[in-house]
């Protein structure tokens, strides 16, 4: 049951966490500390500090660490997967759409217009 709750909590964080990892920290704190009560504010602050010094995105690092703290190795896998699932799904969908319509004149024009912006 804890795995399902952890999955749903981090799936919600992944869906609504716009603005990068640091913007997601307030959502994570609200969900994990205030609503669920799985961690204290001090434990959460310690996890954020460790997540900042480890390589990788802070939201994923904190999801892994919090998942491990709450439910062991399985919890870390579930939390990390759940927080990554929304962006992974969106990227797969956009890739599929691009590959399907890449020969479309409009899509080709948009991609050509974006190239200088990406380089800049």
N, C-alpha and C positions, 0 to 999 in steps of 0.2 A: 504493500500500500504506500509506503514511503517513496518508493521509486516512481509511482504514478504521480503523486503529489509533487515530487521534485521535477519530474518531466513537465507537468503542466505549468508549474511556476516559472521554469526557465523558458518554456515555449512562449509564454506570455511576455516575458522580458525580451526575448528575441524578436517578437513581432512588434512590440511597441517601443523598443529602445533605439530611437533615431538619434544620430549625432555622434556615434562612436562609443567606445568603451567607457570613457569618463562620464558621458551623459547617462549611460546605463547604470552607473553605480547607485544613483538615487533610487532607481526602480528596484535594483537588487536589494538595497537596504530596506526599502519599504516592504517588499515581498517577504524577504527572509527573516529580518529582525522584527519588524513591527507587526506584520499580519500573521506570519506563521510562528514566530517566536522560537525558531530553530537555533538562533545564535543571539548572543548579547551584543550590544553596541561595541563593547571593547573587543570581543572576538572578531566582529566584522571589520573594525579598524585595523586589527592585526592582519587579517586576511588581505585587505586592500594594500597594506604596506608590503607584504610578501609578493602580492600580484604585480606590484609596480617594479620590483627589482628582478623578477624573472622575465626571461625573453618571451615575447609574444604579446598579443593583444590583451589588455587588462581585463576585459569582460570575459574572455575565454579562460584566462588564468584564474580569475576569481570563481568562475563557475566550476572549474575543475577542483579547486581547493575547497570550496564550500560543499560541493557534492561529496568529496572525500570525507570532510569533517562530519557531515550529517549521516552518510550511509556507506562509508567505506569506498573501496575501489569501484564497485558497481554504481554507486551514487555519483562518483566523479565522471564516469562514462556517460551516464544518463544526463546529467546536468550539462556537460560539454556538448553532447549531441543535440540536446534540445535547444540550447542557445544558438547553435550554428544552423539548425534546420531551416528557419525562415529565410535567411539570406542564401543558403544553398539552394533552396527550392526556387527562389526568385531568379537567381543566376542561371539555373538550368532552364527555366522557362524562357528567359530573355535570350539565352544562347540558341535554344530551339527555334524561337521566333526569328532571330537574326539569320540563322542558317536556312530557314524556310523562305524568307523574303529578301535575301541578300541581293538577288538579281533585279529586284523591283527598283524602278528609276528613283522614286522618292527616297527609299532607304539608302540607295547608293549615294544620292546627293547629300543626305544628312551625314553619312559616314565621311564623305570627302570634305564636308564643311567642318567637321569636328577635328580632323587630323591636325591642322595648325594649332588649335587650342590645346590638344593633348601634348604636342611638342613644346608649346610655350609653358 
